[in-house]
Amino acid sequence: MRSFRIVVRWLSLVVLLAIPLSNVPPATGQVRIPSEALVNVAELDDVFRIGAELEQQRRWGEALSHYEKARKEFPGQRDLEQRLTAARFHYELVRRYADTSFLKAVRTTNPGDAADLYGEVLLKIHAHYVHRPDWNRLLQRGLTGLEVAIAEPTFAERNKLHATETLVADTLNEMRQYVEMKPAFSRHDARQRAIEIAGAVERRLQLPSAAVLLEFCCAAVSSLDDYSAFLTGGQLDDVLSQIEGNFVGLGIELKAADQALLIVSVIPRGPAEQAGVVAGDKIIEVDGQSTRKISTDAAADMLKGAEGSVVDLVLENREGVPRRLRLVRKRVDVPSVDKTAIIDQDFGIGYFHLASFQKTTNRDVDAALWKLHQQGMRSLIMDLRGNPGGLLTASVEVADKFISNGAIVSTRGRSAGEDFDYQAHGVGTWRVPLIVLIDGDSASASEILAGAIHDHRRGTIVGTRSYGKGSVQGIFPLSVVNAGVRLTTAKFYSPSGQPISGRGVDPDFVVRKSERRVAAKPANSELPIINDTPDVVLNAGLQAARRQLTQSANAGTDGQR
C-alpha cells in the first residue's frame, strides 16, 4: 500500500493458459491442467475483480497500490500492466486537479506556452532520460492520457466539456488514426503532432488546447517508467522539502485503508504528536467532509495547506471511538534516524532505524552512532526496513562510515555525464560489527547501502529481498510554468557489478517479515513497544549480532572506530 506524509509523500495481461473444457479430448488423450495453474488463474481473476471494484468507486490510489502489489506476484501479465497504467493515469490526474498550483497553470497557460511546455518536457527527456525515447510511443501515450482525462468528472467539469459521448469517441478515434498515419520519429515531430491534435480537439469538442497539451506533458513523463513523473508546482515543493528534511504539514505518515486515512506513524514534535495523535488512528473526516464520501486521494490533499493554516479533523482510534481535533499546519523537521537505543545491555547491541536518505542523514547517523558508542555499543543493528530511498549521495556517505576502501556503488546512464564510481575512504570508518535489516520496502538508496555492505562482507544482511529499484532519478524544474519533472537518469550497480533493478539485494539470512518494524521488547531493552506482535526479523538480527560478538570476543575491535 502506498504511504505518504503530509505534506504528502506517497511513502510503488497474458492470461495463464487454460484450455476450455469443451476442447478437452475424451479418454486417454485428455489434457490435465496442473492444479497450481488453476489456482493462479483464480487468484488473477480475484485481482481483476477487486481492481474493478476499486475503479468503479474511483478509489484510484488504492487501485494503483492493488495492481502494483499484484504485478509482483504475476510479473509479465499484459492486461495487468494495462490496468496498472490506467490506474496510474487516473490517480495522477485526480491529484493534479486537486492541486491549486496545477489548477492555476490550467487557468493561466495559453496555447503557445502549453506547446512550449510540451517541447521543454520532451527536451528534458531527450537530454536526461536513461534510455533512448520512443517518441511515437510517448505521443500515443499522450492520447491515452487525454482519454483518461476526458473520462474523469473533475477534468470534464473544470474544462467545461459538454460534448456527447459519440462525438468524443469519434474524435479520439480520428486522432488515433492520425497518429498511425503520421507517426513521430523525433521530439520535434511529437511536439508538432501534439499541437495539431490539441487544435483539432479544441475545434471539435471545445476543449481548451492548453488543457489538452498539459495532459500530453504529464502522460509523456509518466509513461517512461514507474518512477518518472510530471510534478506540479506543489509536488515539486514537496519533493524539495523531503530532500531538505522538513516540510509544512501535520507531521503524520498515512496510507489509504477502508475509505479512511490510516495514520502509520507520527513525526516527533509535529502538530499531530502534540495533539495526542498516535499510530493506528484513522482520519474519517477532513474539514467536515467524510473520507467515505470522497476519494482518499482528495482527502489527503485536503490535509495540505500553508504554514499557520488550520484543518479540522475527526479521528477514530483502534477501538472505533471518534474525537474531533483542530490542528495548525507547521514546519516539521523530519529526522532520518529514529528509535536509537541499546537494545541488549548484556551484549551491548545498539540499534537505530534509518527511515530515509536526505540532506540531514549524514549528521543524523553520526549523532546516533556517537550516542550509542557513549552508551557502550559493541555491535550495531541498522534497520532499513520500509526505507524508500532518497538522496544517492546520502546513502554513499552512510556506507562510507562502515566500509574502509573500494567501490560503494556505480551509476551508468545514457550519457557519460551520468556515469559515476563512488569509492569508500579509510578515514572515519566505524569497525563495529554490523547487522543490516531489510525487507521488500527497502528501495533505491537503501539498496545501495545494503548492497555495499553485502558485497564487501562488512556485515550480515537479515530479512527478505529488497524492492529492486536500481535507478537514479533527477529533479528538473521547468521554466514555462511552475512545475518540474522527475526522470530516471541512470541505473546503479553494487560493488560486485550486480544490477539492483528488478533483482534487489538478497539477505544472508532470510526471515519472513513481521507485521511491524519494531515490536516485542527484548530483555534489558530501551526499545519502545509498538504492538504485541513479535518482530521476528529484529529478533533474528539480535541472534546474529550475539553470534558475531561471541565469535570475535577476543578480537579487541568491538565498537571501535
Residue pairs with C-beta under 8 A, 6 or more apart in sequence:
1 62
1 65
1 69
1 255
1 256
1 257
2 10
2 11
2 61
2 64
2 65
2 68
2 255
2 256
3 9
3 10
3 11
3 253
3 254
3 255
3 264
4 10
4 11
4 253
4 254
4 255
4 300
5 11
5 242
5 247
5 249
5 252
5 253
5 254
5 267
5 334
6 249
6 250
6 251
6 252
6 254
6 300
6 303
6 304
7 237
7 238
7 241
7 247
7 248
7 249
7 304
8 238
8 254
8 300
8 301
8 303
8 304
9 238
9 242
9 253
10 61
11 253
11 255
11 264
11 386
11 388
12 226
12 227
12 388
12 389
12 443
12 444
12 467
12 469
13 44
13 48
13 77
13 78
13 79
13 80
13 81
13 82
13 83
14 76
14 77
14 78
14 79
15 41
15 44
15 77
15 79
16 37
16 40
16 41
16 44
17 37
18 33
18 37
18 38
18 41
19 31
19 33
24 30
24 31
25 31
40 74
43 73
43 74
44 70
44 74
44 77
44 80
47 66
47 67
47 70
47 74
47 80
48 79
48 80
48 83
50 66
51 63
51 66
51 67
51 70
51 83
51 87
54 60
54 62
54 63
54 66
55 63
55 87
55 90
58 90
58 94
58 295
59 256
59 259
59 295
59 296
60 87
60 90
60 91
60 94
60 295
60 297
61 91
61 256
61 295
61 296
61 297
61 300
62 256
62 296
63 87
63 90
63 91
64 84
64 87
64 88
64 91
65 256
67 80
67 83
67 84
67 87
68 84
70 80
71 77
71 80
71 81
71 84
74 80
85 144
85 223
86 148
88 222
89 144
89 145
89 148
89 219
89 222
90 148
90 151
90 152
91 297
92 218
92 222
92 229
92 230
93 145
93 148
93 149
93 152
93 154
93 155
93 215
93 218
94 152
94 154
94 295
94 297
94 298
95 297
95 301
96 102
96 218
96 232
97 103
97 152
97 154
97 155
97 158
98 154
98 297
98 298
98 301
98 302
99 232
99 233
99 234
99 235
99 301
100 234
101 232
101 233
101 234
101 482
101 483
102 232
102 233
102 234
102 483
103 158
104 233
104 482
105 214
105 232
105 233
105 481
105 482
105 483
106 158
106 159
106 208
106 210
106 211
106 214
109 117
109 210
109 214
109 480
109 481
110 210
111 198
111 208
111 209
111 210
111 213
113 210
113 480
113 481
114 198
114 209
114 210
114 213
114 214
114 217
115 191
115 194
115 195
115 198
115 213
116 480
117 213
117 214
117 217
117 478
117 480
117 481
117 483
118 191
118 194
118 195
118 213
118 216
118 217
118 220
119 187
119 191
120 478
120 479
120 480
121 217
121 220
121 221
121 230
121 478
121 485
122 133
122 135
122 138
122 187
122 190
122 191
122 220
123 187
124 476
124 478
124 485
124 487
125 133
125 138
125 187
125 220
125 221
125 224
125 485
125 487
126 133
126 187
127 415
128 415
128 474
128 476
128 487
128 489
129 224
129 228
129 414
129 487
129 488
129 489
130 413
130 414
130 418
130 471
130 488
130 489
130 490
130 491
131 414
132 414
133 187
133 224
135 184
135 185
135 186
135 187
135 189
135 190
136 179
136 183
136 184
136 185
136 190
137 223
138 184
138 190
138 219
138 220
138 223
138 224
139 179
139 183
139 184
139 189
139 190
139 193
139 194
139 216
140 176
140 179
141 219
141 220
141 222
141 223
142 194
142 197
142 215
142 216
142 219
142 220
143 172
143 175
143 176
143 179
143 197
144 219
144 223
145 215
145 216
145 218
145 219
145 222
145 223
146 172
146 175
146 201
146 212
146 215
146 216
146 219
147 172
149 155
149 211
149 215
150 156
150 161
150 168
150 172
150 207
155 161
155 211
159 207
159 208
159 211
160 206
161 205
161 206
161 207
162 206
163 171
163 204
163 205
163 206
163 207
167 204
167 205
168 205
171 200
171 201
171 204
171 205
174 200
175 197
175 200
175 201
178 193
178 196
178 197
178 200
179 193
179 197
182 193
183 189
184 190
184 193
190 220
194 213
194 216
195 209
195 213
197 212
197 216
198 209
198 210
198 212
198 213
198 216
199 209
201 207
201 209
201 212
202 208
202 209
202 212
217 230
218 230
220 230
221 228
221 229
221 230
221 485
221 486
221 487
222 228
222 229
222 230
224 487
224 488
225 471
225 488
227 469
227 471
227 473
227 486
227 488
228 473
228 485
228 486
228 487
228 488
229 485
229 486
230 483
230 484
230 485
231 239
231 475
231 483
231 484
231 485
231 486
232 483
233 481
233 482
233 483
234 304
235 484
236 475
236 477
236 482
236 483
236 484
238 247
239 475
239 484
239 486
240 475
241 247
241 248
242 334
242 356
242 358
242 390
243 358
243 359
243 390
243 391
244 358
244 359
244 360
245 333
245 334
245 335
245 336
245 358
245 359
245 360
245 361
246 331
246 332
246 333
246 334
247 331
247 332
247 334
248 305
248 306
248 307
248 329
248 330
248 331
248 332
249 270
249 303
249 304
249 329
249 330
249 332
250 270
250 271
250 272
250 303
250 311
250 327
250 329
250 332
251 266
251 267
251 269
251 270
251 271
251 272
251 273
251 330
251 332
252 263
252 265
252 266
252 267
252 270
252 272
252 277
253 263
253 264
253 265
253 266
253 267
254 261
254 262
254 263
254 264
254 283
254 300
255 261
255 262
255 264
256 262
256 296
256 297
256 300
257 282
258 282
259 291
259 292
259 296
260 282
260 283
260 284
260 291
260 292
260 296
260 316
261 282
261 283
261 291
261 296
261 299
261 300
261 303
262 280
262 281
262 282
263 272
263 277
263 278
263 279
263 280
263 281
263 282
263 283
263 315
264 279
265 279
266 272
266 273
266 277
266 278
266 279
267 273
267 332
267 334
267 335
268 335
268 338
269 332
269 333
270 330
270 332
271 327
271 328
271 329
271 330
271 332
272 327
275 325
275 327
277 315
277 325
278 317
279 530
280 317
280 318
281 315
281 316
281 317
281 318
282 315
282 316
282 317
283 291
283 299
283 303
283 313
283 314
283 315
284 290
284 291
284 292
284 314
284 315
284 316
284 322
285 291
285 313
285 314
286 299
286 302
286 303
286 311
286 312
286 313
287 302
287 311
287 312
288 312
289 299
289 302
291 299
302 311
303 311
305 311
305 329
306 329
307 329
307 330
307 331
308 328
308 329
308 330
309 328
309 329
310 326
310 327
310 328
310 329
311 326
311 327
311 329
312 324
312 325
312 326
313 324
313 325
313 326
313 327
314 322
314 323
314 324
314 325
315 322
315 323
315 324
315 325
316 322
317 323
334 355
334 356
334 358
335 355
335 360
335 364
336 354
336 355
336 356
336 357
336 358
336 360
336 361
336 364
336 365
336 390
336 394
337 352
337 353
337 354
337 355
337 361
337 364
337 365
337 367
337 368
338 352
338 353
338 355
339 351
339 352
339 353
339 383
339 518
339 527
339 528
340 350
340 351
340 352
340 368
340 371
340 372
341 350
341 351
341 352
341 525
341 526
341 527
342 348
342 349
342 350
342 351
342 372
342 375
342 376
342 377
342 526
343 349
343 350
343 351
343 381
343 522
343 525
343 526
343 527
343 542
344 522
344 523
344 524
344 525
344 542
344 545
344 546
345 524
345 525
346 523
346 524
347 378
347 379
347 545
347 546
347 549
348 376
348 377
348 378
348 379
348 549
348 558
348 559
349 377
349 378
349 379
349 380
349 381
349 542
349 545
349 546
349 549
350 372
350 375
350 377
350 379
350 380
350 381
350 432
351 380
351 381
351 382
351 383
351 527
351 538
352 365
352 368
352 372
352 380
352 382
352 383
353 383
353 385
353 517
353 518
354 361
354 365
354 382
354 383
354 384
354 387
354 398
354 446
355 386
355 387
356 387
356 388
356 389
356 390
357 387
357 389
357 390
357 391
357 392
357 394
357 395
357 398
357 445
357 446
358 390
358 391
358 394
359 391
359 394
361 390
361 391
361 394
361 395
361 397
361 398
362 394
362 397
362 398
365 398
365 401
366 401
369 377
369 380
369 401
369 430
372 380
373 559
376 559
377 432
377 559
378 432
378 433
378 549
378 558
378 559
379 432
379 433
379 434
379 435
379 545
379 548
379 549
379 558
379 559
380 430
380 432
380 433
380 434
380 435
380 545
381 435
381 436
381 437
381 538
381 541
381 542
381 545
382 434
382 435
382 436
382 437
382 459
383 437
383 517
383 518
383 538
383 541
384 436
384 437
384 438
384 442
384 446
384 449
384 450
385 437
385 438
385 439
385 441
385 442
385 463
385 513
385 517
385 537
386 439
386 441
386 442
386 517
387 441
387 442
387 443
387 445
387 446
388 441
388 443
388 444
388 446
389 395
389 443
389 444
389 445
389 446
389 447
389 469
390 444
390 445
391 445
392 409
392 411
392 445
392 448
392 472
392 492
394 445
395 409
395 445
395 446
395 448
395 449
396 408
396 409
396 422
396 448
398 449
399 408
399 409
399 424
399 448
399 449
399 452
399 453
400 408
400 424
400 425
400 428
400 429
401 428
401 429
401 430
402 429
402 430
402 434
402 453
402 458
402 459
403 424
403 429
403 452
403 453
403 456
403 458
404 424
404 425
404 426
404 429
405 423
405 424
405 425
405 426
406 423
406 424
406 456
406 495
407 421
407 422
407 423
407 424
407 452
407 495
408 422
408 423
408 424
408 448
408 452
408 495
409 422
409 448
409 451
409 452
409 492
409 493
409 494
409 495
410 419
410 420
410 421
410 422
410 492
410 493
410 495
410 497
411 418
411 419
411 420
411 472
411 490
411 491
411 492
411 493
412 418
412 419
412 490
412 491
412 492
412 493
413 419
413 472
413 489
413 490
413 491
418 472
418 489
418 490
419 490
428 561
429 561
430 561
431 557
431 560
431 561
432 558
432 559
432 560
433 459
433 545
433 548
433 549
433 552
433 558
434 453
434 458
434 459
434 460
435 459
435 460
435 462
435 541
435 544
435 545
435 548
436 449
436 450
436 453
436 454
436 459
436 460
436 461
436 462
437 462
437 463
437 537
437 538
437 541
438 446
438 447
438 450
438 461
438 462
438 463
438 464
438 465
438 466
438 505
438 507
439 463
439 464
439 466
439 513
439 537
440 464
440 465
440 466
440 467
440 504
440 513
441 467
442 450
442 463
442 466
442 467
442 505
443 466
443 467
443 468
443 469
444 467
444 469
444 470
444 471
446 466
447 466
447 467
447 468
447 469
447 470
447 500
447 504
447 505
448 492
448 494
448 500
450 461
450 466
450 505
451 494
451 495
451 498
451 500
451 505
452 458
452 494
452 495
453 459
453 461
454 461
454 494
454 505
454 506
454 508
455 494
455 495
455 496
455 498
456 495
460 508
460 509
460 544
460 548
461 505
461 506
461 507
461 508
461 509
462 507
462 508
462 509
462 511
462 537
462 540
462 541
462 544
463 507
463 510
463 511
463 513
463 537
463 540
464 507
464 510
464 511
464 512
464 513
465 504
465 505
465 506
465 507
465 510
466 500
466 504
466 505
467 504
468 500
468 501
468 502
468 503
468 504
469 500
469 501
470 491
470 492
470 493
470 499
470 500
470 501
470 502
470 503
471 488
471 490
471 491
471 492
471 501
472 488
472 489
472 490
472 491
472 492
473 486
473 487
473 488
473 489
474 486
474 487
474 489
475 484
475 485
475 486
476 484
476 485
476 486
476 487
477 483
477 484
478 484
478 485
491 499
491 500
491 501
492 499
492 500
493 499
493 500
494 500
494 505
509 540
509 544
511 536
511 537
511 540
512 536
513 536
513 537
514 533
514 534
514 535
514 536
514 537
514 538
515 531
515 533
516 530
516 531
516 533
516 535
517 530
517 535
517 538
518 527
518 528
518 529
518 530
518 535
518 538
519 529
519 530
519 531
519 532
519 533
519 534
519 535
519 538
520 529
520 532
520 533
520 534
520 535
520 539
521 527
521 528
521 529
522 538
522 539
522 542
549 558
552 558
